[in-house]
Amino acid sequence: LLIASVLCQVEPVGRWFEAFIKRRNINVSASFQELEDEKELSEESGDEELQLEEYPMLKTLDPKDWKNQDHYAVLGLGNIRYRATQKQIKAAHKSMVLKHHPDKRKAAGEQIGEGDNDYFTCITKAYEILSDPVKRRAFNSIDPTFDNSVPSKSEAKENFFEVFSPVFERNARWSNKKNVPKLGDMNSSFEEVDAFYSFWYNFDSWREFSYLDEEEKEKAECRDERRWIEKQNRAARALRKKEEMNRIRTLVDNAYSCDPRIKKFKEEEKAKKEAEKKAKVEAKRKEQEAKEKQRQAELEAARLAKEKEEEEVRQQALVAKKEKEIQKKAIKKERQKLRTTCKNWNYFSDNEADCVKMMEEVEKLCDRLELASLQCLNEALTSTTREGGKAAVVKQIEEINEQIRREKEEAEARMRQATKSSEKSTTGGAGGSKNWPEDDLQLLIKAVNLFPAGTNSRWEVIANYMNLHSTTGIKRTAKDVINKAKSLQKLDPHQKDDINKKAFDKFKKEHGVVPQMDSAAPSERFEGSPLDSSPWTTEEQKLLEQALKTYPVNTPERWEKIAAAVPGRSKKDCMKRYKELVEMVKAKKAAQEQVMNATKVKK
């Protein structure tokens, strides 16, 4: 029976699948075997077409100097050199052997050199080196026909691409990486130029110089000598490798400095930065203008608001003033009405003394009562009889007197409390069981003012000063002085004034009446009472010190000029203040010297 054919889809596997992928990638429909056969045929045809160049200096070569010979030229491959395949090298060697073998030349009657002295040894050596990939790579590294020259900057001023492009293409053969980027032209993009110079600045060269080793380690007689030879060879190779990398770096540097595209890119970058800078400055200027405009608007709004507020305050003040004047007139009217009513009724008494006393009480009512109370009282007096009016006035007087009495008692209670707290603060917490009388408190305040902050060993100096000038005989330490000074700082100014007043009153009791000034006219130098002079402020003190520096002792009319430099102070004030400063400095120095002497004695 005949069965109808069925169309089946077959997929390649194994090596047939690999051949299928290769055919698809190169867009051919031939099979893998056909491609291999075609490749072999092309190589054979290339070998058949190989044309060897006869080396004219072949017969004059010295076999002993094989390192200095051109092996490609010896085999007739000088035209293709490092591009020659192994089959081409093998074919070239075969052709040279058939032509220059000693037996063949001897049969032709040509004279043959003895042993390895014949030039045929050079052919054998050339094939030995070029057929070995390692030795061939070493020979290719020092290819005698390779141009190692580097163009200078002056050579590439006008024709940069024509000068440097062949040099980079020539040196690209040493790269370990494939797909070496081209130099390009003026139309190359920034990315292409950057990739090109990045590649060459990080160039990875396979070029090595083992072929130029002066010593061969195989000739060493022992292991130490072989190691020494290897060390020498490595040092020589490293030096040549360094020189080669310096040559490549010089080539890239020269090209980079002469490349017109780099100059163009730098100019574009500079123009771009300048444009960005201008845009930034312009944006900043606009922003500042906007801020300034906003600030001016805010200032204007604030000014208008302030003016409006001031106007409202002024109107309120006018209204309050008018109301106050109206109230003042009303109070004045009511007071006058009360006085008139009481006067018409003869102050509710026929006795002259009682009338005077009632008159004083009525004046007290006029001073103490407010408008509403005065109006109520006048209405009550208007609508009642004399006796009823007297009762109303007396009742109001009693209320006012009671109010005055309560206020007086409260004031006295506050005074007693203040006096009690003042006495407690002046007598307690001064350092153990030692009391602080008014004299010592006054002396402490004087010493604190005399030795201000910044004085060396300030509190020891103050304690020593008090021990020297105190009349109580109580010895004070620096700790006692600090504690009492802190407690005095907590007092309010009124309490400090009370302390000073008590000290002055005690002075008057001990020394009698304060002597009065003579009726004679005082001298110009000490005119005026020290109690009447106002204290010197910090600003006035600074002006006085500066004036003393500006006008030295030999300056004519010195004190008149100093007084003119301190506003609000006369010549006599300045002279007196100067004398006080001199005394303070002397006292301070004396106290410091006493403290230093006491310290030395303790040591």
Long-range contacts (C-beta under 8 A, 24 or more apart in sequence): 43-85, 43-87, 46-88, 47-87, 47-88, 47-91, 50-88, 50-91, 50-92, 51-79, 52-76, 52-77, 52-92, 52-95, 52-96, 53-77, 53-78, 53-79, 58-100, 58-119, 58-122, 58-123, 59-119, 60-119, 61-119, 61-122, 63-116, 63-117, 63-118, 63-119, 63-121, 63-122, 63-125, 66-121, 66-122, 66-125, 67-211, 69-122, 69-125, 69-126, 70-144, 70-145, 71-125, 71-126, 71-129, 71-130, 71-139, 72-126, 72-130, 74-122, 74-123, 74-126, 75-123, 75-126, 75-127, 75-130, 78-145, 81-143, 81-145, 82-140, 82-143, 82-173, 84-130, 86-131, 89-127, 89-130, 89-131, 90-131, 93-123, 93-126, 93-127, 93-131, 96-123, 97-123, 135-211, 137-206, 137-208, 138-208, 138-209, 138-210, 138-211, 139-211, 141-174, 141-206, 141-207, 141-208, 141-209, 141-210, 141-211, 142-209, 142-211, 142-212, 146-170, 148-247, 150-247, 150-250, 150-251, 150-254, 151-251, 151-254, 152-254, 153-254, 153-257, 153-258, 156-254, 156-255, 156-258, 157-258, 160-255, 160-258, 160-259, 160-260, 161-185, 161-186, 164-254, 164-255, 164-258, 167-251, 168-200, 168-251, 168-255, 171-248, 171-251, 174-205, 174-206, 174-207, 175-203, 175-204, 175-205, 175-206, 176-204, 176-205, 176-206, 177-204, 183-255, 184-261, 186-260, 186-261, 188-261, 190-265, 193-259, 193-261, 193-262, 193-265, 197-252, 197-255, 197-256, 200-248, 200-251, 200-252, 200-255, 201-249, 201-252, 203-245, 203-248, 203-252, 205-244, 205-245, 205-248, 207-241, 207-244, 208-237, 208-241, 209-236, 209-237, 209-240, 209-241, 209-244, 210-237, 212-236, 212-240, 213-237, 327-371, 330-371, 331-370, 331-371, 331-374, 334-371, 334-374, 334-375, 334-378, 335-366, 335-374, 337-378, 338-362, 338-365, 338-366, 338-374, 338-377, 338-378, 338-381, 339-366, 341-378, 341-381, 341-382, 341-389, 342-393, 345-386, 345-389, 345-390, 348-386, 348-389, 348-390, 348-393, 358-393, 361-393, 361-397, 362-393, 364-397, 364-400, 365-393, 365-396, 365-397, 365-400, 368-400, 368-403, 368-404, 369-396, 369-400, 418-494, 418-495, 419-498, 421-495, 422-491, 422-495, 422-498, 422-499, 425-487, 425-490, 425-491, 425-495, 426-499, 429-483, 429-484, 429-487, 430-480, 430-483, 430-484, 430-487, 431-476, 431-477, 431-479, 431-480, 431-483, 431-484, 432-480, 434-474, 434-476, 434-480, 435-474, 436-484, 437-472, 438-499, 438-502, 438-503, 438-506, 439-470, 439-471, 439-472, 439-503, 439-506, 440-466, 440-470, 440-472, 440-474, 440-476, 441-484, 441-488, 441-499, 441-503, 442-499, 442-500, 442-503, 443-469, 443-470, 444-481, 444-484, 444-485, 444-488, 445-488, 445-496, 445-499, 445-500, 448-485, 450-584, 450-587, 450-588, 451-588, 451-591, 455-588, 455-592, 456-592, 457-592, 457-595, 460-595, 461-588, 461-591, 461-592, 461-595, 462-591, 464-591, 464-594, 464-595, 464-598, 465-587, 465-591, 468-591, 468-594, 524-572, 525-572, 525-575, 526-572, 526-576, 527-572, 528-572, 528-573, 530-576, 533-573, 533-576, 536-577, 540-566, 540-568, 540-569, 543-567, 544-569, 544-574, 544-577, 544-578, 547-574, 548-578
